[in-house]
Amino acid sequence: MGTGSPKTLAGDIVRIAAVAALFIVLALLLKVPAVRGVLFDLDTFRAVLKGGDSLLDRLASAGYFVLIGSMLIALGVPRLWASAVGGAIYGAVLGTLLSIPASLFGAAILYYAGRFLLARVVERQAGEKSKLWQRRFQDNAFWWVLYMRLFPFSNSTLMSLFCGSCKVPFRAFLLGSLLGFAPLAVAFATFGSGGIKGNACQIGFATLTLVAFMVFRRFLNRRGQEKQSGEGFAPGAGGN
């Protein structure tokens, strides 16, 4: 796979540094009173988006976020940025809890689009490679879905479409996606919350979470290479 190469490591470091720098700049910018309170009343805007003080309005706001977020993700908006927006509006904890179902609903829409609209196209274009992936998914669907979800900067849209076109069992797809989405939703919701609040501790925590995730991903890649066979491998599945 080549995922353990120095070039790949350097790419991971650059991506993490770029994301952290983006939210640090945002936090510093929003600490300027002229930006936060005079040119743009950010705190009032956030309060309105959250639904104000009414419990019913807050529930409606959360529901709208999940619905709109899932639609945007289904249209190709990266789920990581949806998590960051959720964190910016609702805070790290609630932003995480709302961005995960939004990501799952969006992925489910793409899955069924791939299953019912693109399956024949993928099979015709990919040929034997498509059949190979279908066999892999049939043998270890959950682990393959989870493994591919553990790439923070991969194309989640294409992944969901491909799983649908390969007729991955929906339950395995959903569970693998849930476990793969959760850690990165935590990281990016915390980035969004820290950036909007100017909270350096939250940005630092999110950066460390992303670093730990990258390290785990590299460990998983190395383990997968050791288990690789002619039919592929299943991370964590006991070397099937």
PLY file of the C-alpha trace (Angstrom):
ply
format ascii 1.0
element vertex 240
property float x
property float y
property float z
element edge 239
property int vertex1
property int vertex2
end_header
0.00 0.00 0.00
2.87 2.34 0.61
1.03 4.11 3.39
3.94 3.78 5.80
6.41 5.63 3.55
8.19 8.82 4.63
6.35 10.67 1.86
2.98 9.62 3.27
4.05 10.55 6.80
5.14 13.97 5.59
1.79 14.40 3.86
-0.06 13.52 7.08
2.00 16.01 9.06
1.36 18.77 6.52
-2.40 18.10 6.56
-2.61 18.12 10.34
-0.52 21.30 10.55
-2.68 22.98 7.91
-5.94 22.12 9.70
-4.59 23.21 13.08
-3.23 26.46 11.60
-6.57 27.23 9.98
-8.45 27.03 13.28
-5.72 28.86 15.19
-5.95 31.76 12.73
-9.75 31.69 13.05
-9.51 31.75 16.84
-7.05 34.66 16.83
-9.12 36.59 14.32
-12.34 36.16 16.28
-10.65 37.37 19.46
-10.40 40.83 17.92
-13.34 42.84 19.35
-13.90 44.70 16.07
-14.42 41.38 14.28
-16.43 39.55 16.92
-18.74 42.24 18.20
-18.74 45.29 15.95
-18.49 44.10 12.35
-20.30 40.84 13.06
-22.24 39.95 16.22
-21.05 36.35 16.26
-22.38 35.42 19.69
-25.91 36.55 18.82
-25.72 34.73 15.49
-24.70 31.49 17.21
-27.51 31.87 19.74
-30.04 32.26 16.93
-28.73 29.20 15.09
-28.90 27.15 18.28
-32.58 28.03 18.70
-32.42 30.56 21.52
-33.63 29.69 25.02
-36.68 27.59 24.15
-36.19 23.82 24.45
-38.55 23.20 21.53
-36.65 25.66 19.35
-33.35 24.09 20.32
-34.65 20.63 19.37
-35.91 22.01 16.08
-32.52 23.61 15.44
-30.77 20.29 16.10
-33.19 18.49 13.79
-32.66 21.02 11.01
-28.89 20.69 11.38
-29.01 16.90 11.02
-31.41 17.09 8.07
-29.61 19.85 6.18
-26.21 18.41 7.06
-27.13 14.97 5.74
-28.42 16.48 2.49
-25.23 18.50 2.00
-23.04 15.48 2.77
-25.05 13.44 0.25
-24.29 16.20 -2.28
-20.57 15.87 -1.63
-19.81 18.32 1.19
-17.02 16.77 3.33
-18.41 15.35 6.55
-15.40 16.64 8.51
-16.35 20.23 7.77
-19.95 19.47 8.68
-18.60 18.34 12.07
-16.59 21.56 12.37
-19.69 23.65 11.65
-21.64 21.63 14.22
-18.95 22.30 16.81
-18.89 26.01 15.96
-22.66 26.33 16.42
-23.45 23.91 19.25
-20.11 23.35 21.01
-17.80 20.34 20.92
-20.03 17.78 22.67
-23.40 18.52 21.06
-21.71 19.29 17.74
-20.22 15.80 17.77
-23.52 14.17 18.72
-25.34 15.94 15.89
-22.69 15.63 13.20
-22.46 11.83 13.53
-26.13 11.13 12.59
-25.88 13.78 9.84
-22.84 11.94 8.46
-24.57 8.55 8.72
-27.77 9.73 7.02
-25.76 11.36 4.26
-23.68 8.20 3.81
-26.86 6.08 3.72
-28.31 8.23 0.93
-25.11 7.80 -1.08
-25.05 4.07 -0.32
-28.50 3.53 -1.78
-27.72 5.81 -4.72
-24.71 3.62 -5.45
-26.68 0.42 -4.96
-29.66 1.23 -7.17
-28.24 3.72 -9.67
-24.54 3.02 -10.10
-24.04 -0.71 -9.48
-24.08 -1.70 -13.16
-21.91 1.26 -14.16
-19.25 0.37 -11.56
-19.34 -3.30 -12.46
-18.97 -2.51 -16.16
-16.13 -0.01 -15.64
-14.22 -1.87 -12.93
-14.70 -5.39 -14.28
-12.78 -8.01 -12.31
-11.60 -5.46 -9.77
-15.23 -4.80 -8.83
-15.80 -8.53 -8.32
-12.67 -8.73 -6.15
-13.97 -5.98 -3.87
-17.38 -7.61 -3.74
-15.73 -10.82 -2.49
-13.75 -8.86 0.09
-16.87 -7.12 1.34
-18.80 -10.37 1.46
-16.11 -12.00 3.60
-15.30 -9.09 5.95
-17.63 -6.21 5.14
-17.54 -4.55 8.55
-13.74 -4.49 8.82
-13.22 -3.24 5.28
-15.72 -0.41 5.73
-14.22 0.53 9.10
-10.70 0.41 7.68
-11.52 2.71 4.79
-13.40 5.13 7.06
-10.23 5.56 9.12
-8.65 7.82 6.51
-9.41 11.42 7.62
-8.80 13.01 4.23
-10.19 10.31 1.96
-13.20 10.86 -0.30
-16.10 9.72 1.88
-18.64 10.40 -0.89
-17.03 8.00 -3.35
-16.52 5.46 -0.58
-20.25 5.38 0.22
-21.23 5.15 -3.45
-18.73 2.35 -4.01
-19.99 0.36 -1.01
-23.53 0.62 -2.34
-22.51 -0.41 -5.84
-20.67 -3.45 -4.41
-23.79 -4.39 -2.40
-22.05 -4.27 0.97
-24.53 -5.43 3.67
-26.15 -2.23 4.92
-25.83 -3.16 8.58
-22.07 -3.72 8.25
-21.77 -0.52 6.23
-23.62 1.51 8.83
-21.78 0.08 11.85
-18.36 0.37 10.23
-19.16 3.93 9.21
-20.35 4.83 12.71
-17.17 3.60 14.39
-15.01 5.17 11.69
-16.83 8.51 11.78
-16.94 9.00 15.56
-13.27 9.83 16.40
-12.93 12.31 13.55
-16.28 13.89 14.39
-14.93 14.50 17.90
-11.73 16.05 16.51
-13.38 18.39 14.00
-16.31 19.40 16.20
-13.72 20.35 18.83
-11.74 22.26 16.18
-14.90 24.16 15.23
-15.79 24.90 18.84
-12.26 25.99 19.74
-11.93 28.15 16.65
-15.19 30.02 17.16
-14.62 30.50 20.90
-10.92 31.28 20.67
-10.20 28.32 22.96
-6.58 27.22 22.51
-7.06 24.18 24.76
-9.80 22.80 22.53
-7.73 23.35 19.40
-4.78 21.61 21.07
-6.96 18.67 22.13
-8.38 18.34 18.62
-4.90 18.42 17.11
-3.66 15.70 19.48
-6.75 13.62 18.69
-6.00 13.90 14.98
-2.34 12.99 15.52
-3.32 9.95 17.60
-5.75 8.94 14.89
-3.06 9.19 12.22
-0.71 7.05 14.33
-3.42 4.43 14.78
-4.13 4.45 11.06
-0.46 3.84 10.26
-0.36 0.99 12.78
-3.42 -0.51 11.14
-1.84 -0.19 7.69
1.33 -1.89 8.87
-0.64 -4.71 10.43
-2.70 -5.05 7.26
0.42 -5.33 5.11
1.61 -8.20 7.29
-1.71 -9.99 6.84
-2.10 -9.23 3.16
-2.90 -12.15 0.88
-4.14 -12.62 -2.64
-7.68 -11.75 -1.61
-6.72 -8.82 0.61
-6.91 -8.58 4.37
-9.35 -7.70 7.08
-7.88 -5.42 9.74
-8.62 -6.79 13.16
-10.42 -9.85 11.80
-7.77 -12.33 12.76
-5.96 -12.49 9.40
-8.70 -14.02 7.26
0 1
1 2
2 3
3 4
4 5
5 6
6 7
7 8
8 9
9 10
10 11
11 12
12 13
13 14
14 15
15 16
16 17
17 18
18 19
19 20
20 21
21 22
22 23
23 24
24 25
25 26
26 27
27 28
28 29
29 30
30 31
31 32
32 33
33 34
34 35
35 36
36 37
37 38
38 39
39 40
40 41
41 42
42 43
43 44
44 45
45 46
46 47
47 48
48 49
49 50
50 51
51 52
52 53
53 54
54 55
55 56
56 57
57 58
58 59
59 60
60 61
61 62
62 63
63 64
64 65
65 66
66 67
67 68
68 69
69 70
70 71
71 72
72 73
73 74
74 75
75 76
76 77
77 78
78 79
79 80
80 81
81 82
82 83
83 84
84 85
85 86
86 87
87 88
88 89
89 90
90 91
91 92
92 93
93 94
94 95
95 96
96 97
97 98
98 99
99 100
100 101
101 102
102 103
103 104
104 105
105 106
106 107
107 108
108 109
109 110
110 111
111 112
112 113
113 114
114 115
115 116
116 117
117 118
118 119
119 120
120 121
121 122
122 123
123 124
124 125
125 126
126 127
127 128
128 129
129 130
130 131
131 132
132 133
133 134
134 135
135 136
136 137
137 138
138 139
139 140
140 141
141 142
142 143
143 144
144 145
145 146
146 147
147 148
148 149
149 150
150 151
151 152
152 153
153 154
154 155
155 156
156 157
157 158
158 159
159 160
160 161
161 162
162 163
163 164
164 165
165 166
166 167
167 168
168 169
169 170
170 171
171 172
172 173
173 174
174 175
175 176
176 177
177 178
178 179
179 180
180 181
181 182
182 183
183 184
184 185
185 186
186 187
187 188
188 189
189 190
190 191
191 192
192 193
193 194
194 195
195 196
196 197
197 198
198 199
199 200
200 201
201 202
202 203
203 204
204 205
205 206
206 207
207 208
208 209
209 210
210 211
211 212
212 213
213 214
214 215
215 216
216 217
217 218
218 219
219 220
220 221
221 222
222 223
223 224
224 225
225 226
226 227
227 228
228 229
229 230
230 231
231 232
232 233
233 234
234 235
235 236
236 237
237 238
238 239
